[in-house]
Amino acid sequence: MIGAIIQARMTSTRLPGKVLKHVSGRPLLEYMLERLRCVNHLETIIIATTQNASDEPIVSFAQKHGVPFFRGSENDVLSRYHNTAESFGVKHIVRVTSDCPLIDPVIVDNAIALYLETGCDYLHLGTTFAEGLDTEVFSFDKLAWAHKHARLKAEREHVTLFFHHNPDKVHKEIIECETDDSRYRITVDEPQDLEVVTAIFETLYSKEKPLFHIEEIKAFLDEHPLIFNKNANVVRNEGLLKSLNQEAEAAEAAAGTYAEKIIGNGERR
């Protein structure tokens, strides 16, 4: 089974409750679900949220829209993904995050098709794509392997980081965009991101034409530089970079403490 697992929680530090923020009377997660349902290769879509009481609204959303859901660890997202996939029998996982309401079903379909064609363990989009189209595809077998062996806090928090840390053990493929679209930011992590995404939906979305694609989004942002520039200075993958910096600082502190003990022991001798 090929299934999309949407990572979602309400307790974002930069924009709390972002996944259910309303645009034109509808929560962002509803737009994302609508777009993912246009992906031809997907056999199921599952929401993976946490056991926290604060995430009850996400559970209510899933029940209202007839979407399967799983509740797991807030911080050990790797275990949440593993247990979600295992519970629903998903053999090939499409990982998407709920801060990407403008995810493009054509790009997701292409990613799944190439993953199946190459027989790789793991496929992801390159940074030449706009931020907010983020799509990863990987096998349950590799996910289970990572779940068993990953030890670092950052590796547990960021589902596929262990794959990147062990390139010799993972057959990986990367899709790059035909044009360098890295300057476009259509994810929702910061308040200014919400302003940009709101403007996009209010302009391009209609009941008659609910599905629009990245080329239309780019054209709109190019024509409206004031909107484009609202979030142009936000750092890409800020959450991941923060986690990696914290890991590095912790390792440096631990090394310093160890060195102090060695020096201290040497002085006592």
Order of alpha helices (4+ residues) and beta strands (2+ residues): beta-beta-beta-alpha-beta-alpha-beta-alpha-beta-alpha-beta-beta-alpha-alpha-alpha-beta-alpha-alpha-alpha-alpha
